[in-house]
């Protein structure tokens, strides 16, 4: 697949599919990541700023199946327990970089104790 950008505002881009089909969309969404070719082709700027937060993500096994998403708001940021399958859940712990580093340096049992 390739995209031929429109050359002026009255034109539409052309999307060339591998089978030779050409699509002339009325809407083209660039969801192709940080180095978006679509954003580059159309000179769409981006901006952002730091929230001074990191996300520590891991998978844990629980004693029994978890079917409910749980989130707790701490002084340092939210921690969430998100069901996966069976007895497995994903932890997403948002916190400042120094707290995240401290959590990563804990042993497994220390991490579980801090999480609990």
C-alpha positions as CSV (number, residue, x, y, z in Angstrom):
1,X,0.0,0.0,0.0
2,X,1.1,3.5,-0.7
3,X,-0.4,7.0,-0.3
4,X,-0.1,9.7,-3.0
5,X,-0.8,12.9,-1.1
6,X,-3.1,15.5,-2.5
7,X,-1.2,18.4,-4.1
8,X,-3.8,21.1,-3.2
9,X,-6.8,21.5,-0.9
10,X,-9.3,20.8,-3.7
11,X,-7.8,17.3,-4.4
12,X,-8.1,14.1,-2.4
13,X,-5.2,11.8,-1.6
14,X,-4.9,8.5,-3.6
15,X,-4.4,5.2,-1.7
16,X,-2.9,2.5,-3.9
17,X,-3.6,-1.0,-2.6
18,X,-1.4,-4.0,-3.3
19,X,-4.0,-5.5,-5.6
20,X,-4.0,-2.4,-7.9
21,X,-7.1,-0.9,-6.4
22,X,-7.0,2.9,-6.0
23,X,-9.1,4.6,-3.3
24,X,-9.8,8.3,-3.2
25,X,-10.9,8.8,0.4
26,X,-12.8,11.8,1.7
27,X,-11.1,11.2,5.1
28,X,-7.6,9.9,5.7
29,X,-6.5,9.1,9.2
30,X,-2.8,9.0,10.0
31,X,-2.5,6.6,13.0
32,X,0.9,5.4,12.0
33,X,2.8,6.4,15.1
34,X,5.5,8.8,16.1
35,X,7.2,9.0,12.8
36,X,3.9,9.3,10.8
37,X,4.4,9.4,7.1
38,X,0.8,10.8,6.7
39,X,1.6,13.6,9.2
40,X,4.9,14.3,7.4
41,X,3.3,14.3,3.9
42,X,0.7,16.7,5.0
43,X,3.0,18.8,7.2
44,X,0.8,18.3,10.2
45,X,2.7,19.5,13.3
46,X,2.5,17.9,16.7
47,X,3.3,19.1,20.2
48,X,3.4,17.7,23.7
49,X,4.8,18.2,27.1
50,X,6.0,16.0,30.0
51,X,3.6,15.1,32.7
52,X,6.7,14.0,34.7
53,X,5.1,10.5,34.9
54,X,6.2,7.1,33.8
55,X,4.0,4.1,33.4
56,X,5.2,0.8,35.0
57,X,3.4,-2.0,33.3
58,X,3.5,-5.7,34.3
59,X,1.4,-8.8,34.4
60,X,0.5,-10.5,37.7
61,X,-1.2,-13.8,38.6
62,X,-4.0,-13.4,41.2
63,X,-5.3,-16.0,43.6
64,X,-8.7,-16.1,41.7
65,X,-9.9,-14.8,38.4
66,X,-10.2,-11.1,38.1
67,X,-13.2,-9.8,36.1
68,X,-13.3,-6.2,37.2
69,X,-11.0,-3.3,36.4
70,X,-9.8,-1.5,39.5
71,X,-8.1,1.8,39.8
72,X,-6.8,3.6,42.8
73,X,-5.6,7.2,42.9
74,X,-2.4,7.7,44.9
75,X,-0.5,10.9,45.7
76,X,2.0,9.9,43.0
77,X,-0.5,9.0,40.4
78,X,-3.0,6.2,39.6
79,X,-2.4,2.5,39.8
80,X,-4.8,0.2,37.8
81,X,-5.4,-3.6,37.9
82,X,-6.9,-4.6,34.5
83,X,-8.2,-8.1,33.9
84,X,-6.6,-10.2,31.2
85,X,-7.5,-13.9,31.1
86,X,-8.0,-16.5,33.8
87,X,-6.0,-15.5,36.9
88,X,-3.9,-12.9,35.1
89,X,-4.2,-9.2,35.2
90,X,-2.2,-6.3,34.0
91,X,-0.9,-3.6,36.3
92,X,-0.4,-0.1,35.1
93,X,1.2,2.1,37.7
94,X,1.6,5.8,36.8
95,X,4.2,7.6,38.9
96,X,7.1,10.1,38.8
97,X,10.3,8.7,37.2
98,X,12.1,8.4,40.5
99,X,9.3,6.4,42.0
100,X,9.1,4.2,38.9
101,X,12.9,3.5,39.2
102,X,12.5,2.6,42.9
103,X,9.6,0.2,42.0
104,X,11.7,-1.5,39.3
105,X,14.6,-2.0,41.7
106,X,12.4,-3.9,44.2
107,X,12.4,-7.7,44.5
108,X,9.3,-9.5,43.4
109,X,8.1,-9.9,47.0
110,X,8.8,-6.3,47.8
111,X,6.9,-5.2,44.7
112,X,3.9,-7.3,45.6
113,X,4.0,-5.9,49.2
114,X,4.2,-2.3,47.9
115,X,1.4,-3.0,45.4
116,X,-0.8,-4.5,48.2
